[in-house]
Amino acid sequence: SIIKMPKPGEKTGPRPKMITKEIGGDKNGKTRTVLVKRKPRWYPTEDRVRKIPNGRKRPFSQHKRKIRASLTPGTVLILLTGRHKAKRVVFLKQMSSGLLLVTGPYHINGCPLRRVHQQYVIATKTKLDISGVKLPARITDQYFKRKDLKKPKQNDGEIFDTKKEAYAVTEDRKEDQVAVDKEVLAAIRQNPDKKLLFGYLGSMFALKNHQYPHNMVF
C-alpha cells in the first residue's frame, strides 16, 4: 500500500475512525465498514481503577511505632534469636521501621551493628549513659538492606563457574562500626563499674537447672 504524505502547508483533517473494505465473494455484500484501529479483546470493567477507602487498614509506613517502656537508649539487652543469640548488647535507638538498633560492641563480644525486633530481646536493668554517642546519619533501614547475590553468567566467566558471589562487608560499614564502638566503649569506661560491665557484656546468657526466666529479675 502507498502512504500519501501531506504536502507542506497543506491542512489535514481528522483521520476517519471507520474505513470501507471490499470483500470478495458473491454473497458477502461486496463491502464492509470496519474500524481503522481495532479495539483490544480484553478491556477493564472500569475506565479508572478506584481505591476503596478502608479506615481500618493502613500501609506499613503509617503504622504507629510503639516500644516497651523498659527499652530506652543505653539499656543492655539479651538477644533471644539469630546468629548472636544469648549475647548481651547495647540498645542505641529505634529505627523508623520500629526495629531496634543494637551493637555488642563488636570489640567485646563480636556482635556488630544490627537490627532486631523488640519481641526477641530481654531488657535488663543495666543501663549505660550514651547521651554523648553520635550515630552516623547514613545508618537507616536502607543501610541494612540485603543485597542479591547472583550467579555469574556463562558469558561473563568460566563455563563451570557456578558459584555465587560471596558476601563481603563494605568499607562504609567497617568505618561506622569502628566509630560507634569507640564512643560506646568510652561510655563504658566512664561508668564506675566498668570492669564488671566489660565482663558482663562479654559473657553469654544461659540457664541452669531449676532456673526459670519468668521468675528471674534481669
Summary of the structure (lengths in Angstrom):
residues: 218
radius of gyration: 33.2
end to end distance: 87.1
largest distance: 107.8
contacts: 427
relative contact order: 0.13
helix: 20%
strand: 17%
